[in-house]
Structures are given as C-alpha cells and as structure tokens.
Amino acid sequence: MSNKNSPDAAGQTLDIGAIIHSSAGIICLLMGALMYFYAWALPVFSALMILSAVSAIAISWRSDAWVPGHWLAMLPVAGIAIGYFLADWGYTLAYICLWIAFVHFVVRGVQAMRAS
C-alpha cells in the first residue's frame, strides 16, 4: 500500500492543474510582449491570464494552500479587467505583474533547490 503524502508518491504524480497553470503563464509572457506589436496577441494574452488565474485558484483550493501571495498573484487578472473595462494601461499593469510573479517563482525555486 502506498501513501499519497509520501515524497516518493508526490514526485511520481503528474498535476495537470499545475501544468496548465505554468504553461499558460509562460505563454502569457510571450503573448504579453507580442500584444504591443500584434492586435491578435491581446485577446490571447487576456484569455491565458484568466486561464492561469482560474487554475491557480483550483490548485490553491485543492491543496488548501491559501497564502497572501496567492491573492497578490491575482493582480495580473485585475490588470486585464482594468484594460478591458476602463483603460488600456491595465494590460501593461497585468504584464508587469506577471513578470514580477515569474521572477518571484524563479527565485523561490532556486531557494528551495539550495535548501534541499
């Protein structure tokens, strides 16, 4: 009998939600840059940002891991809402916040690797 909470079992499972979230986030970095040059990239960027936010909420809910950083990670989606409903600068806000989140997760990943 295997224990799902053991490190070996956790390392062998594939979390589809995390793959969707990280893939959408990485593609958003590219689409965010392209949205300044191509009109078609803006709706793609916006849709992927919303997909990334929904998957983040699902992951947090499923793993019961609500921390203040998760709420700050929703700032890019707030930027999308500002861009869609109020002003175009909201999309730039979303893109800047996405880069901040990306750098944060890379730094945290490096810290976790050094700690182990």
N, C-alpha and C positions, 0 to 999 in steps of 0.2 A: 504494500500500500504506500502510495506516495503522498507527501504533504505539499499542498499547493503553495504554502507560505515559505517553504524551504528555499534557500538561494539557488539550488540546482534546478528546482522546478520553475522558479521565476525566470531563470535565464533561458529556459528552453521554450517558453511560451511566446507566441507572437501576438502582440497587442495591436489589433487592426486600428483601433481608435488613435493610438499614438502614431502609427504610420500615416494615417490620414492627416492628422494634425501637423506633423513635422513636414510631410510632403507639401501640404497646402502652404505652410509658412515659408518654405524655401522657394517655392514657385512664386509666391507673393513678392519676395524680394526682387525677383527678376521682373515680374509684371509691374511692380511699382516704379521701377526705373523706366520701363517701356511706356508707361502711361503718359509720360511727358512728351513722347515723340509720336505715338500712335493712338488714335482715338479708341480702337478696339481693345486696347490693353486695360483701359479704365474699368469697364464692367467686369472683365475677367479678374482684375485685382480685387475689386469690391466683393465679388462672389466668393473668391477664395478666402478673403479675410473673414467673411461671415461663416464659411465652412470651417475655418480654423477655430473661430470663437466657439461655435457650436460643439465641435469635437473637444475643445478644452473644457467646456462645461461638462460634457458627458464623462470625460476622463476624471475630472475632479469629483463629480458626483459618485461615479462607480468606485473610485479608490478612497472616497471620504477624505480627500486631501485639500480642504479649503484653507488657503493661507492668504494673507493680504496681497501677496504677489500675483495671485490668480486674478484678483479684481483689477489690479493695475494692468494686467495683460489685456483687459477688455478696452483699454484706451484706443487702440487702433480701430476697433469697431465703432467707438464713439466718433472718431475722426471720419469714418465712412458715412455715418449718419449726418454729421455736420456738412460734409461735402455734398451729400445727396439732397438734403433739405434746406440748408442755409447758405453756405459759401464754399467755393472751390478749394479754398485753403485747407479745408477739412481732410481732403485726400492727402495733402502733403503732411499734415499732422499725423495721419494714420501711418504713412510711410516712415516718418521719423520715429514714431513709437515702435513700429515693427523692427527697425534696426536696433533700437535700444533693447528691446526684448531679445532679439537674436544674439547680440553681444553679451547680454546678461546670461543667457543659457550656455553660451560657449564658455564663458568664464566659470560658471558653476560646474560645468562638465570637467574642465581642467582641474578645478579644485577637488572634485570628487575623485578623479583619477590619481591625483597626488596623495590624497588621504588614504587610498587603498593600497 
